[in-house]
Amino acid sequence: SLMLNLVDAVVTSEPSDRRAPPPWLRVATELLSDSGAQTPTISEIAAVAGVHRVHLARAFRTFHGCSPATFQRQRRLERAAGLIRHSRRSLSDIALSCGFVDQSHMTTAFRRHHGVTPAEWRRASDTA
């Protein structure tokens, strides 16, 4: 009896609903991924996707494991890291083109995420 209860607990604790994300979520994800310097609001993305902003945020977290804002910040940081590593553009130009307010804003977010400043990231990639 105890064994059956344990098996039942394990089986029911795993998500049984492994459905694909709705098509509108793909549209929202692409908008967040491709936003660059222009930052659409959650309300704007929800309007394009044709859903309520709260529904969008909940579905986004369910399927992506993070909020839309966190997802967008990660994409910006990935884009910035690539540009820093593979281009000679100024850090302030990269910051603006990736949607940061200024170089200081990018540096703070970059250090928090990568553990080094953008300049240190560039130097490390130059020696690699």
N, C-alpha and C positions, 0 to 999 in steps of 0.2 A: 504494500500500500504506500509506504513512504517512497519507494523507488518510483512508482507511477506518478506520485505528486511531484517529485523532482524532475522527471522527464517532461511532465506537463508544463512545469514552470519554465524550463529551458525552451521548449518548443514555442510557447506563447510569448516569451520575452523577446524573441527575435522578430523583426518586422516581417510580416507575411505579405505585405503589400509592396512588391518590388516593381511597381509600374514605371513606365518611362515618364519623363517630365512632359508636361503639356507643351504643345507647339509655341504658345505665346511666351513661355518661359525662355525658350531658345532665343526669341526675338529680344526679350529683356536682357538676357545674358550678353548677346552680341552688342546691344547698345552700351552696356556697361564696359565691355571689353574694348570697344572702338571709340570711346568718348574722347580720348586724347586731351587736348586743352579745354574743350567744351565739356562741362559737367552737367549732364541732364539730372533733374531732380527725380526723386522716386515718383512723384505725381506725374511728371512728364513721361517717364518710362511706362508707368501704369496706363496712362492714356493711350500711348502708342500700342501697348500690348492688349488693351481693351479689358482691363481688369481693375479692381479697386486696389489702391496702394497698400492697404493692410494685407489683402489677399496675396498680392505680389510678394511682399516682404516675408510672409509666412511660407509660401511655396518655395521661395528662393532659399530660405534657411533649410527647409526640408530636403531639397534636392542638392544643394551645394554645400551645406554644412556651415554656412556663414551668412552674415547679413549682406545685402547689396552694397552697402558702403565699404565693408571690409573687403569684399570681392574687388570692387573698383580700386581701392587703395593698393591691393596686391598687384593688380594688373598695371597700375601706374608705376609701382616700384620695379616690377619686372621689365617694363619698357625702358625706364630710366637706367636700370642696371645694364641692359643691352647697349643702349646708346653710349653710356659712359665707357663701357668696355671696348666698343667697336667703332667709336668715332672720336674726332678731335674737337667736336663742338664744345662750346663753353658750358660749364655746369649751370649757369643761369639760363642759357638758352634751352638746355635739356629740361630744366625744371619747368619752365613755362610751357614748352611743347608737350610735356607729360601731364599737365593739368595742375601743377602745384602753384601756389600763390607767388612764391619766389624761391630763390636758391636756399635760403634759410629753412623754409618750410620743408623742402625736399630733403635737406641734410638731416633735419630732426627725424623725419619719418624713415629715411634710409638707415640711419644709425640704429634706430629702434628695431627695424626689421632685420638688417644684415649684420649689425654689430660693429660696423665700420662706417666712416664717412664716405661720401662719394669720391672725394679726392684720394683717400686711402684705397678704395676699390679700384680706381683708375691706375694708381701706382702698382698695385698688386697684379693687375692684368697686363701692365707693361712689362713686368719682369717674368711673367709666365710664358 
